[in-house]
Amino acid sequence: MDIFEKCHKFEDADKAKEQGFYPYFYPVGSAEDTEVIVDGKKKIMLGSNNYLGLTTHPKIKEAAKKAIDEYGTGSCGSRFLNGTLDIHIELEKELAKFVKKEAALVFSTGYQTNLGIMSALLGKNDVVVLDKWDHASIVDGTRLGFAQVMRFRHNDMDHLRKILDKIPKEKGILIVVDGVFSMEGDIAKLPELVEIKKEYGARLMIDDAHSIGVLGPNGAGTADYFNMFDEVDLIMCTFSKSFASLGGFVAGDAKVIDYIKHFGRPMIFSASLPPAMVAAARAALEIIKTDKKRREHLWKVAKMWQDGLRNMGFDIGDTQTPIVPIIIGDDQKTFYFWKALMDAGVYTNPVITPAVPPGRQLLRTSIMATHTEEQIQKALHITGEIGRKMGIVK
């Protein structure tokens, strides 16, 4: 049998393109901002993870340009050998201080960060316990380790306890959850998770990809939101959301970070984060720490979007954040709704099974700190009008 046979039999994408309902790899012809150019037409962007709207911030662009002038475009080597620059070390120190940990380690992507953590820490005598809605990078990372993988129902602390009851006491246990869940925008139950991890002698890791910059009085993520920095053992985050860059980091006790540094294969065998991306992340971090009004406006327009959708009768689940799902519950209707919104000038992301459970197919929308109230009102008008025409709301 030819290994390529399955490739030639795959026709779903071609059929969707022929019907005009293919929503993926859509080229944007402008900067990732509150409005973008798609197919030569302006769209209100409600599909980006650019929560603080920093991708076009002049200070961040200037920092990236300056880093290229000083360091060139890349390191041409891994962090393990020739690829560690002094600015990598400076960024790690700044990140560790920000999330109140002893040390931090920077990776070249957020995805690699989770792969690196899991591949380094998970051994044959360990068990890793995941929320069923954890990000794919966490799930994939567990496959690089040798630990037993167990999963509990989303945010169900009773089910988590039942699973932990089955694990032999001699096993090492790592509980891993998203701080903010990326599809439905709800927040992990950190106080209960901390209580449980202490009860069972486990360690706790939070994936704060969608939390840092957004949650907490200082924008430092889930632990900041609940004021529980000391209770979280590992904090992971990506730079491709609020940091308006590329890469990721993990922070924790110095000895643990040093171990990951020496055994995390995805970092050891990948080229290091380019200088421009390091500089952009550092500049973004400074803005996250100092520009609180930006985060306040983010929550203001996010609430306007949430309240507007709810008042029109849309199901937006249990979102507590600027990630706002519009739950449709059917593949075909989800694609139809996405296409109608795109044609009307609103960019969203359709998400179907298996990325979400059956019956929870949705349009994923997300709000930026740079959205204006006028843009939100316009998007609400368009969404409501199309939702009523399609019978999604009355």
C-alpha positions as CSV (number, residue, x, y, z in Angstrom):
1,M,0.0,0.0,0.0
2,D,1.3,3.5,-0.9
3,I,1.7,5.7,2.2
4,F,0.5,8.6,0.1
5,E,-2.8,6.9,-0.8
6,K,-4.7,8.6,2.1
7,C,-3.5,12.0,0.8
8,H,-5.0,11.4,-2.7
9,K,-8.3,10.2,-1.1
10,F,-8.6,13.3,1.1
11,E,-11.2,15.5,-0.7
12,D,-13.0,17.3,2.1
13,A,-11.1,20.5,1.7
14,D,-11.5,20.6,-2.1
15,K,-15.3,20.1,-1.8
16,A,-15.5,22.9,0.7
17,K,-13.6,25.2,-1.6
18,E,-15.8,24.4,-4.5
19,Q,-18.9,25.2,-2.4
20,G,-17.3,28.4,-1.1
21,F,-17.3,27.3,2.5
22,Y,-13.6,26.6,3.1
23,P,-12.7,28.8,6.2
24,Y,-9.0,27.8,6.7
25,F,-5.7,29.3,5.7
26,Y,-7.6,32.5,4.7
27,P,-4.9,35.1,3.6
28,V,-5.1,38.4,5.3
29,G,-3.6,41.2,3.3
30,S,-2.8,43.7,6.1
31,A,-1.5,44.0,9.6
32,E,-3.4,42.0,12.3
33,D,-5.4,44.9,13.6
34,T,-9.0,45.6,14.6
35,E,-9.8,45.8,10.9
36,V,-8.0,43.7,8.2
37,I,-8.1,43.4,4.4
38,V,-9.4,40.1,3.1
39,D,-10.0,39.6,-0.6
40,G,-9.5,43.3,-1.1
41,K,-12.3,44.2,1.4
42,K,-12.2,45.6,4.9
43,K,-13.4,43.3,7.7
44,I,-13.8,43.8,11.4
45,M,-11.4,41.4,13.0
46,L,-13.0,39.3,15.7
47,G,-10.8,36.2,15.1
48,S,-7.4,37.2,16.5
49,N,-5.6,36.4,19.7
50,N,-4.1,39.9,19.6
51,Y,-5.9,40.7,22.9
52,L,-4.0,43.9,23.8
53,G,-3.8,45.0,20.2
54,L,0.0,45.3,20.4
55,T,1.0,43.9,16.9
56,T,1.0,47.5,15.5
57,H,2.3,49.3,18.6
58,P,5.1,51.7,17.6
59,K,7.3,50.9,20.6
60,I,7.2,47.2,19.8
61,K,7.9,47.6,16.1
62,E,10.8,49.9,16.9
63,A,12.2,47.4,19.4
64,A,12.1,44.6,16.8
65,K,13.8,46.8,14.2
66,K,16.5,47.9,16.6
67,A,17.2,44.2,17.6
68,I,17.7,43.3,13.9
69,D,20.2,46.2,13.5
70,E,22.1,45.0,16.5
71,Y,21.9,41.2,16.4
72,G,20.9,40.4,12.8
73,T,17.9,38.3,11.8
74,G,18.7,35.0,13.6
75,S,21.1,33.0,15.7
76,C,21.5,30.0,13.4
77,G,21.8,27.6,16.4
78,S,19.9,26.1,19.3
79,R,19.9,27.6,22.8
80,F,21.9,24.6,23.9
81,L,24.9,25.5,21.8
82,N,25.5,28.9,20.0
83,G,21.9,30.2,20.0
84,T,21.7,31.8,23.4
85,L,21.9,35.6,23.2
86,D,22.2,38.0,26.2
87,I,18.7,39.3,25.4
88,H,17.3,35.8,25.8
89,I,18.7,35.7,29.3
90,E,17.4,39.2,30.1
91,L,13.9,38.3,28.9
92,E,13.9,35.2,31.0
93,K,14.8,37.2,34.1
94,E,12.1,39.8,33.4
95,L,9.4,37.1,32.8
96,A,10.3,35.2,36.0
97,K,10.0,38.3,38.1
98,F,6.7,39.2,36.4
99,V,5.1,35.9,37.3
100,K,6.9,35.7,40.7
101,K,9.0,32.6,40.0
102,E,12.7,31.9,40.5
103,A,13.5,31.3,36.9
104,A,12.1,31.1,33.4
105,L,13.0,29.5,30.1
106,V,12.2,30.8,26.6
107,F,11.3,28.5,23.7
108,S,10.9,29.3,20.0
109,T,7.2,28.7,20.0
110,G,4.4,28.2,22.5
111,Y,3.7,24.8,21.1
112,Q,7.3,23.8,21.6
113,T,7.1,25.1,25.2
114,N,4.5,22.5,26.2
115,L,6.3,19.8,24.2
116,G,9.5,20.7,26.0
117,I,8.0,20.7,29.5
118,M,6.3,17.4,29.0
119,S,9.1,15.6,27.3
120,A,11.5,16.6,30.0
121,L,9.4,16.0,33.1
122,L,7.2,13.0,32.4
123,G,8.8,9.6,33.2
124,K,7.6,6.0,33.4
125,N,6.7,6.3,37.1
126,D,4.6,9.4,36.6
127,V,1.0,10.2,35.8
128,V,-0.1,13.4,34.0
129,V,-3.7,14.4,34.6
130,L,-5.3,16.8,32.0
131,D,-8.6,18.7,31.7
132,K,-10.4,17.3,28.6
133,W,-10.5,20.8,27.1
134,D,-6.7,21.4,27.4
135,H,-4.9,22.7,24.4
136,A,-3.6,20.3,21.8
137,S,0.0,21.2,22.5
138,I,-0.4,19.8,26.0
139,V,-1.9,16.6,24.7
140,D,0.8,16.2,22.1
141,G,3.5,17.0,24.7
142,T,2.4,14.1,26.8
143,R,3.0,11.8,23.9
144,L,6.7,12.7,24.0
145,G,6.9,11.6,27.7
146,F,6.6,8.2,29.1
147,A,4.0,8.9,31.8
148,Q,0.5,7.5,32.0
149,V,-2.1,10.1,30.8
150,M,-5.5,10.5,32.5
151,R,-8.2,13.1,31.7
152,F,-11.0,14.6,33.8
153,R,-14.2,16.2,32.6
154,H,-13.9,19.9,31.9
155,N,-13.6,21.9,35.1
156,D,-15.1,19.0,37.0
157,M,-13.3,18.9,40.3
158,D,-15.2,15.9,41.6
159,H,-14.2,13.9,38.6
160,L,-10.6,15.0,39.0
161,R,-10.7,13.7,42.6
162,K,-12.1,10.3,41.4
163,I,-9.2,10.0,38.9
164,L,-6.6,10.9,41.5
165,D,-8.0,8.4,43.9
166,K,-7.1,5.6,41.4
167,I,-3.4,6.6,41.2
168,P,-0.9,4.7,43.4
169,K,0.7,6.9,46.0
170,E,4.2,6.1,44.8
171,K,3.5,7.7,41.4
172,G,4.5,11.3,40.6
173,I,1.5,13.4,39.6
174,L,1.4,16.5,37.4
175,I,-2.0,18.2,36.9
176,V,-2.1,20.4,33.8
177,V,-4.9,22.9,32.9
178,D,-5.4,25.9,30.7
179,G,-5.8,29.1,32.7
180,V,-8.3,30.4,30.2
181,F,-9.8,27.8,27.9
182,S,-9.1,28.8,24.3
183,M,-12.4,27.9,22.7
184,E,-15.1,28.9,25.3
185,G,-13.3,31.5,27.3
186,D,-14.0,30.1,30.8
187,I,-11.4,30.2,33.6
188,A,-9.8,27.3,35.4
189,K,-11.0,26.7,39.0
190,L,-7.6,27.5,40.5
191,P,-8.5,27.7,44.2
192,E,-10.1,24.2,44.0
193,L,-7.2,22.9,41.9
194,V,-4.7,24.1,44.5
195,E,-6.7,22.4,47.3
196,I,-6.8,19.2,45.4
197,K,-3.1,19.2,44.4
198,K,-2.1,19.6,48.1
199,E,-4.5,16.9,49.2
200,Y,-2.9,14.4,46.7
201,G,0.7,15.6,46.8
202,A,0.6,16.5,43.1
203,R,2.2,19.3,41.2
204,L,0.2,21.9,39.2
205,M,0.9,23.5,35.9
206,I,-1.1,26.3,34.3
207,D,-1.0,27.1,30.6
208,D,-1.5,30.8,30.6
209,A,-1.4,31.3,26.8
210,H,-4.7,33.2,26.8
211,S,-4.4,34.6,30.4
212,I,-1.3,36.7,30.6
213,G,-1.9,40.2,29.5
214,V,-5.7,39.7,30.1
215,L,-6.3,38.3,33.7
216,G,-5.3,39.8,37.0
217,P,-4.7,43.3,38.4
218,N,-1.2,43.2,36.9
219,G,-2.1,41.2,33.8
220,A,0.1,38.4,35.0
221,G,-2.4,35.6,34.3
222,T,-4.5,33.1,36.3
223,A,-2.3,33.1,39.4
224,D,-2.5,36.9,39.5
225,Y,-6.3,36.8,39.0
226,F,-6.7,34.5,42.1
227,N,-3.6,35.9,43.9
228,M,-2.1,32.4,44.2
229,F,1.3,32.7,42.6
230,D,3.0,30.6,45.3
231,E,0.5,27.7,44.8
232,V,1.2,27.1,41.1
233,D,4.3,25.1,40.4
234,L,4.7,25.9,36.7
235,I,3.4,28.7,34.6
236,M,3.6,28.5,30.8
237,C,2.7,31.1,28.3
238,T,3.1,31.8,24.6
239,F,4.2,35.1,23.0
240,S,1.8,34.8,20.1
241,K,-1.2,36.3,21.9
242,S,-0.9,39.3,24.2
243,F,2.9,39.6,23.6
244,A,2.4,40.2,19.8
245,S,5.4,38.2,19.0
246,L,6.4,34.5,18.6
247,G,7.8,32.0,21.1
248,G,6.9,31.0,24.6
249,F,8.2,30.4,28.1
250,V,7.8,28.3,31.3
251,A,8.5,29.6,34.8
252,G,9.0,27.9,38.1
253,D,11.5,26.8,40.7
254,A,15.1,27.3,39.5
255,K,16.0,23.7,39.8
256,V,13.0,22.5,37.8
257,I,13.6,25.1,35.0
258,D,17.3,24.0,34.9
259,Y,16.2,20.4,34.5
260,I,13.8,21.3,31.6
261,K,16.6,23.3,30.0
262,H,18.9,20.2,29.9
263,F,16.3,17.6,28.9
264,G,13.6,19.5,26.9
265,R,14.3,18.1,23.4
266,P,12.1,20.6,21.5
267,M,14.3,23.4,22.8
268,I,17.6,21.6,22.5
269,F,17.1,20.6,18.9
270,S,15.5,23.8,17.6
271,A,17.0,27.1,16.6
272,S,16.6,29.8,19.2
273,L,14.0,32.6,19.2
274,P,15.1,35.3,16.6
275,P,16.3,38.6,18.1
276,A,13.4,40.7,16.7
277,M,10.9,38.4,18.4
278,V,12.8,38.5,21.7
279,A,12.8,42.3,21.6
280,A,9.2,42.5,20.6
281,A,8.2,40.2,23.6
282,R,10.3,42.4,26.0
283,A,8.7,45.6,24.7
284,A,5.2,44.0,25.0
285,L,6.0,42.8,28.6
286,E,6.8,46.4,29.5
287,I,3.5,47.6,28.1
288,I,1.6,44.8,29.9
289,K,3.1,45.9,33.2
290,T,2.6,49.7,32.8
291,D,-0.5,50.3,30.5
292,K,-3.4,49.2,32.8
293,K,-5.8,51.5,30.9
294,R,-5.4,49.3,27.8
295,R,-6.5,46.2,29.8
296,E,-9.4,48.1,31.3
297,H,-10.7,49.1,27.8
298,L,-10.3,45.5,26.7
299,W,-12.7,44.3,29.5
300,K,-15.1,47.2,28.7
301,V,-15.5,46.3,25.0
302,A,-15.5,42.6,25.8
303,K,-18.4,43.0,28.2
304,M,-20.2,45.1,25.5
305,W,-19.8,42.2,23.0
306,Q,-20.8,39.6,25.6
307,D,-23.9,41.5,26.8
308,G,-24.9,42.4,23.2
309,L,-24.9,38.8,22.1
310,R,-26.7,37.5,25.2
311,N,-29.4,40.2,24.9
312,M,-30.0,39.1,21.3
313,G,-30.4,35.5,22.4
314,F,-27.1,34.0,21.3
315,D,-25.7,31.1,23.4
316,I,-22.2,32.2,24.4
317,G,-21.7,29.5,27.1
318,D,-19.9,30.3,30.3
319,T,-17.3,32.7,29.0
320,Q,-15.6,34.9,31.5
321,T,-13.1,36.6,29.3
322,P,-12.6,38.4,25.9
323,I,-12.9,35.0,24.2
324,V,-16.6,34.7,23.4
325,P,-18.0,31.7,21.6
326,I,-21.2,31.8,19.6
327,I,-22.4,28.3,20.1
328,I,-24.3,26.9,17.0
329,G,-24.2,23.1,17.7
330,D,-24.2,22.0,14.0
331,D,-21.3,21.8,11.5
332,Q,-23.2,23.0,8.5
333,K,-24.9,25.9,10.3
334,T,-21.6,27.0,11.8
335,F,-20.0,27.2,8.3
336,Y,-23.0,29.0,6.9
337,F,-23.0,31.5,9.7
338,W,-19.2,32.1,9.4
339,K,-19.5,32.7,5.6
340,A,-22.4,35.1,5.9
341,L,-20.6,37.1,8.6
342,M,-17.4,37.2,6.5
343,D,-19.3,38.4,3.4
344,A,-20.9,41.1,5.6
345,G,-17.6,42.3,6.9
346,V,-17.0,40.4,10.2
347,Y,-14.1,38.0,10.5
348,T,-14.7,35.1,12.9
349,N,-13.3,31.5,13.3
350,P,-15.6,28.5,12.8
351,V,-14.8,25.6,15.1
352,I,-16.3,22.1,14.7
353,T,-15.8,18.6,16.1
354,P,-13.3,17.2,17.1
355,A,-11.9,20.6,18.2
356,V,-15.0,21.0,20.3
357,P,-17.4,18.3,21.6
358,P,-20.4,17.3,19.3
359,G,-23.2,19.7,19.9
360,R,-20.9,22.6,20.8
361,Q,-19.8,23.6,17.3
362,L,-19.2,27.3,17.5
363,L,-17.9,30.5,16.1
364,R,-14.9,31.6,18.2
365,T,-14.7,35.4,18.6
366,S,-12.2,37.4,20.5
367,I,-12.0,41.1,21.4
368,M,-9.0,43.3,21.4
369,A,-8.1,46.3,23.6
370,T,-7.9,48.4,20.5
371,H,-11.5,47.7,19.3
372,T,-13.6,50.8,19.5
373,E,-17.2,50.8,20.8
374,E,-18.4,51.8,17.3
375,Q,-16.7,48.6,15.9
376,I,-18.3,46.4,18.5
377,Q,-21.8,48.0,17.9
378,K,-21.4,47.5,14.1
379,A,-20.4,43.9,14.6
380,L,-23.3,43.3,16.9
381,H,-25.8,44.7,14.4
382,I,-24.4,42.5,11.6
383,T,-24.3,39.4,13.8
384,G,-27.8,39.9,15.1
385,E,-29.2,40.6,11.6
386,I,-27.7,37.4,10.1
387,G,-28.5,35.3,13.2
388,R,-32.2,36.2,12.9
389,K,-32.2,35.5,9.2
390,M,-30.7,32.1,9.8
391,G,-33.0,31.3,12.7
392,I,-30.2,31.0,15.2
393,V,-31.9,33.7,17.3
394,K,-35.4,35.1,17.2
